[in-house]
Every structure is written in structure tokens, then in C-alpha cells.
Amino acid sequence: MTNSPYKFLDAYTRHDAEIFFGRDLEIKALLSDVLLSKLTVLFARTGTGKTSLIRAGLIPRLEKKDIGVSLCA
């Protein structure tokens, strides 16, 4: 891995959580939805960073809360 936090077209993974930044509001909103609902659907245009938001933002926060994750794609 380089020192740059930018991955360009590659999606961030849970291992990139420490360099994933700038989406705290979205992560908090998604985390709240996931914790309050049995089913949460995230949809947006292609290329907006949905996968990165889930993998590098949401999943690490759920793991800190010791909550298991089941994803449907």
C-alpha cells in the first residue's frame, strides 16, 4: 500500500478503514439505520462509493460493537 489515501476506482475494504475519510455523516446515518431496522437497503448511482461506505465505514463500526454482518449484493 502507498502512503496515499486515494484508491481512485478501487473500492475501499474494511482494512482501509483508517484511511477512509470524509463520509462520517453518511456512516453515522447508515449505522443508525442498520441498528434500528432488520433490513436496510442502500441504493445510489453507480460510482458513488456505496461499496466503500459499507466495507470501510459501516463494517468496522459494526465490528467494534461486536455485531455480526450479513450482506446481500
FIBA-792694 format. One record per atom (N, C-alpha, C): residue in three letters; residue number from 1; atom name; y, x, z. Coordinates in nm, 3 decimals, padded with zeros to 5 digits. Layout:
+-----+-----+----+---------+---------+---------+
:   r :   k :  a :   north :    east :      up :
+-----+-----+----+---------+---------+---------+
: ala : NUM : CA :       Y :       X :       Z :
...
+-----+-----+----+---------+---------+---------+
END
This chain:
+-----+-----+----+---------+---------+---------+
:   r :   k :  a :   north :    east :      up :
+-----+-----+----+---------+---------+---------+
: met :   1 :  N : -00.117 :  00.084 :  00.000 :
: met :   1 : CA :  00.000 :  00.000 :  00.000 :
: met :   1 :  C :  00.124 :  00.089 :  00.000 :
: thr :   2 :  N :  00.224 :  00.046 : -00.074 :
: thr :   2 : CA :  00.350 :  00.119 : -00.078 :
: thr :   2 :  C :  00.438 :  00.076 :  00.038 :
: asn :   3 :  N :  00.552 :  00.139 :  00.051 :
: asn :   3 : CA :  00.646 :  00.101 :  00.157 :
: asn :   3 :  C :  00.727 : -00.022 :  00.123 :
: ser :   4 :  N :  00.719 : -00.069 :  00.001 :
: ser :   4 : CA :  00.795 : -00.186 : -00.043 :
: ser :   4 :  C :  00.729 : -00.315 :  00.004 :
: pro :   5 :  N :  00.808 : -00.411 :  00.056 :
: pro :   5 : CA :  00.751 : -00.539 :  00.096 :
: pro :   5 :  C :  00.733 : -00.635 : -00.022 :
: tyr :   6 :  N :  00.773 : -00.594 : -00.142 :
: tyr :   6 : CA :  00.768 : -00.682 : -00.257 :
: tyr :   6 :  C :  00.639 : -00.661 : -00.336 :
: lys :   7 :  N :  00.569 : -00.770 : -00.361 :
: lys :   7 : CA :  00.442 : -00.762 : -00.433 :
: lys :   7 :  C :  00.454 : -00.822 : -00.573 :
: phe :   8 :  N :  00.574 : -00.867 : -00.608 :
: phe :   8 : CA :  00.603 : -00.924 : -00.739 :
: phe :   8 :  C :  00.511 : -01.042 : -00.767 :
: leu :   9 :  N :  00.421 : -01.036 : -00.861 :
: leu :   9 : CA :  00.339 : -01.152 : -00.895 :
: leu :   9 :  C :  00.212 : -01.165 : -00.812 :
: asp :  10 :  N :  00.180 : -01.065 : -00.733 :
: asp :  10 : CA :  00.062 : -01.072 : -00.647 :
: asp :  10 :  C :  00.092 : -01.157 : -00.524 :
: ala :  11 :  N : -00.003 : -01.241 : -00.486 :
: ala :  11 : CA :  00.015 : -01.323 : -00.365 :
: ala :  11 :  C : -00.001 : -01.236 : -00.241 :
: tyr :  12 :  N :  00.073 : -01.269 : -00.138 :
: tyr :  12 : CA :  00.057 : -01.203 : -00.009 :
: tyr :  12 :  C : -00.069 : -01.258 :  00.058 :
: thr :  13 :  N : -00.132 : -01.176 :  00.141 :
: thr :  13 : CA : -00.251 : -01.219 :  00.214 :
: thr :  13 :  C : -00.220 : -01.215 :  00.363 :
: arg :  14 :  N : -00.317 : -01.255 :  00.443 :
: arg :  14 : CA : -00.296 : -01.251 :  00.589 :
: arg :  14 :  C : -00.273 : -01.109 :  00.639 :
: his :  15 :  N : -00.320 : -01.011 :  00.563 :
: his :  15 : CA : -00.300 : -00.871 :  00.602 :
: his :  15 :  C : -00.158 : -00.824 :  00.572 :
: asp :  16 :  N : -00.082 : -00.904 :  00.499 :
: asp :  16 : CA :  00.057 : -00.872 :  00.466 :
: asp :  16 :  C :  00.156 : -00.945 :  00.557 :
: ala :  17 :  N :  00.108 : -01.011 :  00.658 :
: ala :  17 : CA :  00.193 : -01.093 :  00.743 :
: ala :  17 :  C :  00.313 : -01.015 :  00.800 :
: glu :  18 :  N :  00.293 : -00.890 :  00.832 :
: glu :  18 : CA :  00.401 : -00.812 :  00.892 :
: glu :  18 :  C :  00.512 : -00.779 :  00.794 :
: ile :  19 :  N :  00.484 : -00.784 :  00.663 :
: ile :  19 : CA :  00.589 : -00.757 :  00.565 :
: ile :  19 :  C :  00.636 : -00.884 :  00.494 :
: phe :  20 :  N :  00.576 : -00.998 :  00.526 :
: phe :  20 : CA :  00.614 : -01.126 :  00.466 :
: phe :  20 :  C :  00.733 : -01.181 :  00.544 :
: phe :  21 :  N :  00.846 : -01.199 :  00.477 :
: phe :  21 : CA :  00.966 : -01.243 :  00.549 :
: phe :  21 :  C :  01.047 : -01.341 :  00.466 :
: gly :  22 :  N :  01.142 : -01.406 :  00.532 :
: gly :  22 : CA :  01.235 : -01.494 :  00.464 :
: gly :  22 :  C :  01.190 : -01.638 :  00.451 :
: arg :  23 :  N :  01.078 : -01.674 :  00.509 :
: arg :  23 : CA :  01.027 : -01.811 :  00.496 :
: arg :  23 :  C :  00.996 : -01.872 :  00.633 :
: asp :  24 :  N :  01.066 : -01.827 :  00.735 :
: asp :  24 : CA :  01.039 : -01.873 :  00.871 :
: asp :  24 :  C :  01.053 : -02.025 :  00.888 :
: leu :  25 :  N :  01.156 : -02.083 :  00.828 :
: leu :  25 : CA :  01.174 : -02.228 :  00.841 :
: leu :  25 :  C :  01.058 : -02.304 :  00.777 :
: glu :  26 :  N :  01.016 : -02.258 :  00.660 :
: glu :  26 : CA :  00.905 : -02.323 :  00.592 :
: glu :  26 :  C :  00.774 : -02.306 :  00.670 :
: ile :  27 :  N :  00.753 : -02.188 :  00.726 :
: ile :  27 : CA :  00.632 : -02.163 :  00.805 :
: ile :  27 :  C :  00.631 : -02.253 :  00.928 :
: lys :  28 :  N :  00.743 : -02.262 :  00.997 :
: lys :  28 : CA :  00.750 : -02.347 :  01.117 :
: lys :  28 :  C :  00.725 : -02.493 :  01.083 :
: ala :  29 :  N :  00.783 : -02.541 :  00.974 :
: ala :  29 : CA :  00.762 : -02.680 :  00.933 :
: ala :  29 :  C :  00.617 : -02.706 :  00.896 :
: leu :  30 :  N :  00.558 : -02.615 :  00.820 :
: leu :  30 : CA :  00.418 : -02.629 :  00.780 :
: leu :  30 :  C :  00.325 : -02.621 :  00.901 :
: leu :  31 :  N :  00.352 : -02.528 :  00.991 :
: leu :  31 : CA :  00.272 : -02.514 :  01.113 :
: leu :  31 :  C :  00.278 : -02.644 :  01.195 :
: ser :  32 :  N :  00.395 : -02.700 :  01.208 :
: ser :  32 : CA :  00.411 : -02.826 :  01.282 :
: ser :  32 :  C :  00.331 : -02.937 :  01.216 :
: asp :  33 :  N :  00.339 : -02.947 :  01.083 :
: asp :  33 : CA :  00.263 : -03.049 :  01.011 :
: asp :  33 :  C :  00.113 : -03.032 :  01.032 :
: val :  34 :  N :  00.066 : -02.909 :  01.023 :
: val :  34 : CA : -00.077 : -02.882 :  01.037 :
: val :  34 :  C : -00.125 : -02.915 :  01.179 :
: leu :  35 :  N : -00.044 : -02.883 :  01.278 :
: leu :  35 : CA : -00.084 : -02.910 :  01.416 :
: leu :  35 :  C : -00.080 : -03.058 :  01.451 :
: leu :  36 :  N :  00.004 : -03.135 :  01.380 :
: leu :  36 : CA :  00.018 : -03.276 :  01.411 :
: leu :  36 :  C : -00.070 : -03.368 :  01.327 :
: ser :  37 :  N : -00.124 : -03.319 :  01.217 :
: ser :  37 : CA : -00.198 : -03.404 :  01.125 :
: ser :  37 :  C : -00.338 : -03.350 :  01.099 :
: lys :  38 :  N : -00.430 : -03.441 :  01.073 :
: lys :  38 : CA : -00.565 : -03.399 :  01.036 :
: lys :  38 :  C : -00.569 : -03.343 :  00.895 :
: leu :  39 :  N : -00.479 : -03.390 :  00.810 :
: leu :  39 : CA : -00.473 : -03.345 :  00.672 :
: leu :  39 :  C : -00.329 : -03.313 :  00.637 :
: thr :  40 :  N : -00.309 : -03.196 :  00.583 :
: thr :  40 : CA : -00.177 : -03.155 :  00.536 :
: thr :  40 :  C : -00.190 : -03.110 :  00.391 :
: val :  41 :  N : -00.105 : -03.163 :  00.306 :
: val :  41 : CA : -00.106 : -03.127 :  00.164 :
: val :  41 :  C :  00.025 : -03.055 :  00.134 :
: leu :  42 :  N :  00.013 : -02.938 :  00.075 :
: leu :  42 : CA :  00.130 : -02.861 :  00.035 :
: leu :  42 :  C :  00.133 : -02.857 : -00.117 :
: phe :  43 :  N :  00.239 : -02.910 : -00.174 :
: phe :  43 : CA :  00.249 : -02.907 : -00.319 :
: phe :  43 :  C :  00.390 : -02.866 : -00.359 :
: ala :  44 :  N :  00.396 : -02.793 : -00.467 :
: ala :  44 : CA :  00.523 : -02.747 : -00.524 :
: ala :  44 :  C :  00.494 : -02.691 : -00.661 :
: arg :  45 :  N :  00.598 : -02.653 : -00.731 :
: arg :  45 : CA :  00.581 : -02.596 : -00.864 :
: arg :  45 :  C :  00.501 : -02.466 : -00.859 :
: thr :  46 :  N :  00.440 : -02.436 : -00.971 :
: thr :  46 : CA :  00.368 : -02.310 : -00.986 :
: thr :  46 :  C :  00.464 : -02.193 : -00.968 :
: gly :  47 :  N :  00.420 : -02.092 : -00.894 :
: gly :  47 : CA :  00.500 : -01.971 : -00.877 :
: gly :  47 :  C :  00.602 : -01.975 : -00.766 :
: thr :  48 :  N :  00.597 : -02.078 : -00.681 :
: thr :  48 : CA :  00.695 : -02.087 : -00.573 :
: thr :  48 :  C :  00.650 : -02.021 : -00.443 :
: gly :  49 :  N :  00.528 : -01.968 : -00.440 :
: gly :  49 : CA :  00.481 : -01.894 : -00.323 :
: gly :  49 :  C :  00.400 : -01.974 : -00.224 :
: lys :  50 :  N :  00.337 : -02.081 : -00.269 :
: lys :  50 : CA :  00.256 : -02.163 : -00.178 :
: lys :  50 :  C :  00.141 : -02.083 : -00.117 :
: thr :  51 :  N :  00.070 : -02.009 : -00.200 :
: thr :  51 : CA : -00.043 : -01.930 : -00.151 :
: thr :  51 :  C :  00.002 : -01.825 : -00.051 :
: ser :  52 :  N :  00.110 : -01.756 : -00.081 :
: ser :  52 : CA :  00.162 : -01.655 :  00.011 :
: ser :  52 :  C :  00.208 : -01.719 :  00.141 :
: leu :  53 :  N :  00.271 : -01.834 :  00.133 :
: leu :  53 : CA :  00.317 : -01.905 :  00.253 :
: leu :  53 :  C :  00.200 : -01.938 :  00.344 :
: ile :  54 :  N :  00.091 : -01.983 :  00.285 :
: ile :  54 : CA : -00.027 : -02.018 :  00.365 :
: ile :  54 :  C : -00.096 : -01.893 :  00.417 :
: arg :  55 :  N : -00.123 : -01.798 :  00.329 :
: arg :  55 : CA : -00.202 : -01.681 :  00.369 :
: arg :  55 :  C : -00.127 : -01.585 :  00.460 :
: ala :  56 :  N : -00.003 : -01.554 :  00.429 :
: ala :  56 : CA :  00.071 : -01.455 :  00.508 :
: ala :  56 :  C :  00.159 : -01.517 :  00.615 :
: gly :  57 :  N :  00.187 : -01.646 :  00.603 :
: gly :  57 : CA :  00.273 : -01.711 :  00.700 :
: gly :  57 :  C :  00.199 : -01.801 :  00.797 :
: leu :  58 :  N :  00.129 : -01.900 :  00.742 :
: leu :  58 : CA :  00.063 : -02.000 :  00.826 :
: leu :  58 :  C : -00.063 : -01.948 :  00.895 :
: ile :  59 :  N : -00.154 : -01.889 :  00.820 :
: ile :  59 : CA : -00.282 : -01.847 :  00.877 :
: ile :  59 :  C : -00.266 : -01.749 :  00.994 :
: pro :  60 :  N : -00.182 : -01.646 :  00.984 :
: pro :  60 : CA : -00.166 : -01.558 :  01.100 :
: pro :  60 :  C : -00.114 : -01.631 :  01.225 :
: arg :  61 :  N : -00.027 : -01.728 :  01.205 :
: arg :  61 : CA :  00.023 : -01.803 :  01.322 :
: arg :  61 :  C : -00.085 : -01.893 :  01.381 :
: leu :  62 :  N : -00.168 : -01.950 :  01.297 :
: leu :  62 : CA : -00.279 : -02.029 :  01.348 :
: leu :  62 :  C : -00.380 : -01.940 :  01.422 :
: glu :  63 :  N : -00.404 : -01.822 :  01.368 :
: glu :  63 : CA : -00.495 : -01.729 :  01.435 :
: glu :  63 :  C : -00.442 : -01.686 :  01.571 :
: lys :  64 :  N : -00.311 : -01.669 :  01.583 :
: lys :  64 : CA : -00.253 : -01.634 :  01.713 :
: lys :  64 :  C : -00.275 : -01.745 :  01.814 :
: lys :  65 :  N : -00.281 : -01.869 :  01.766 :
: lys :  65 : CA : -00.306 : -01.984 :  01.853 :
: lys :  65 :  C : -00.456 : -02.011 :  01.869 :
: asp :  66 :  N : -00.539 : -01.924 :  01.808 :
: asp :  66 : CA : -00.684 : -01.935 :  01.814 :
: asp :  66 :  C : -00.732 : -02.069 :  01.757 :
: ile :  67 :  N : -00.673 : -02.106 :  01.642 :
: ile :  67 : CA : -00.709 : -02.229 :  01.574 :
: ile :  67 :  C : -00.781 : -02.192 :  01.445 :
: gly :  68 :  N : -00.898 : -02.250 :  01.424 :
: gly :  68 : CA : -00.974 : -02.223 :  01.302 :
: gly :  68 :  C : -00.905 : -02.283 :  01.180 :
: val :  69 :  N : -00.932 : -02.226 :  01.065 :
: val :  69 : CA : -00.865 : -02.268 :  00.943 :
: val :  69 :  C : -00.969 : -02.307 :  00.838 :
: ser :  70 :  N : -00.949 : -02.423 :  00.774 :
: ser :  70 : CA : -01.032 : -02.466 :  00.663 :
: ser :  70 :  C : -00.938 : -02.504 :  00.550 :
: leu :  71 :  N : -00.951 : -02.435 :  00.437 :
: leu :  71 : CA : -00.861 : -02.456 :  00.325 :
: leu :  71 :  C : -00.934 : -02.522 :  00.209 :
: cys :  72 :  N : -00.867 : -02.614 :  00.142 :
: cys :  72 : CA : -00.915 : -02.671 :  00.017 :
: cys :  72 :  C : -00.816 : -02.632 : -00.090 :
: ala :  73 :  N : -00.866 : -02.587 : -00.203 :
: ala :  73 : CA : -00.775 : -02.548 : -00.311 :
: ala :  73 :  C : -00.799 : -02.633 : -00.433 :
+-----+-----+----+---------+---------+---------+
END
